[in-house]
Amino acid sequence: MVHLTSQPHGTNLRVDLLIAIAVTAVVSFAAGQNWTQPTSFASAEIEDWHGNVKRSNWPN
């Protein structure tokens, strides 16, 4: 019986998978940037940049 030392397999870099992930991320980001709010929410309370509802009418 022959005894062979075990060697770890090298990592396979799947370029096609990385490209697919990158394209999906770019398309998703672009779609999110151009997403419009429904008109039913247009009359909702004013929110700041973080999504917090403004509690007063004082200027920033």
C-alpha positions as CSV (number, residue, x, y, z in Angstrom):
1,M,0.0,0.0,0.0
2,V,1.4,3.4,-0.9
3,H,1.2,6.2,1.6
4,L,0.8,9.7,0.2
5,T,0.9,12.8,2.2
6,S,-2.2,14.9,2.0
7,Q,-1.8,18.2,0.2
8,P,-4.4,20.9,0.4
9,H,-6.1,21.8,-2.8
10,G,-5.4,25.3,-4.1
11,T,-8.3,27.8,-4.1
12,N,-10.0,28.1,-7.5
13,L,-10.7,31.7,-8.4
14,R,-13.9,31.7,-10.4
15,V,-13.6,34.9,-12.4
16,D,-17.0,34.4,-14.1
17,L,-18.7,34.2,-10.6
18,L,-16.9,37.3,-9.4
19,I,-18.0,39.2,-12.6
20,A,-21.6,38.1,-12.1
21,I,-21.5,39.3,-8.5
22,A,-20.0,42.7,-9.4
23,V,-22.5,43.2,-12.3
24,T,-25.4,42.4,-10.0
25,A,-24.1,44.8,-7.3
26,V,-23.7,47.6,-9.8
27,V,-27.2,47.1,-11.3
28,S,-28.8,46.8,-7.9
29,F,-27.0,50.0,-6.6
30,A,-28.1,51.9,-9.7
31,A,-31.7,50.8,-9.4
32,G,-31.7,51.8,-5.8
33,Q,-30.4,55.2,-6.5
34,N,-33.2,55.8,-9.1
35,W,-36.0,54.3,-7.1
36,T,-38.9,56.7,-6.7
37,Q,-41.1,56.9,-3.6
38,P,-44.7,56.0,-4.0
39,T,-47.0,59.1,-4.0
40,S,-48.9,57.9,-1.0
41,F,-45.8,58.5,1.1
42,A,-45.1,61.9,-0.4
43,S,-47.3,63.6,2.2
44,A,-45.7,61.7,5.1
45,E,-43.7,63.5,7.9
46,I,-40.4,65.1,6.8
47,E,-37.5,62.9,7.5
48,D,-33.8,63.8,7.7
49,W,-31.0,62.1,5.7
50,H,-30.9,59.2,8.2
51,G,-34.6,58.5,8.0
52,N,-35.4,60.1,11.4
53,V,-38.6,62.0,11.6
54,K,-38.0,65.7,12.2
55,R,-39.8,66.7,15.4
56,S,-39.7,70.5,15.0
57,N,-39.9,73.2,12.3
58,W,-36.7,74.9,13.4
59,P,-34.2,75.4,10.5
60,N,-31.2,73.2,10.6
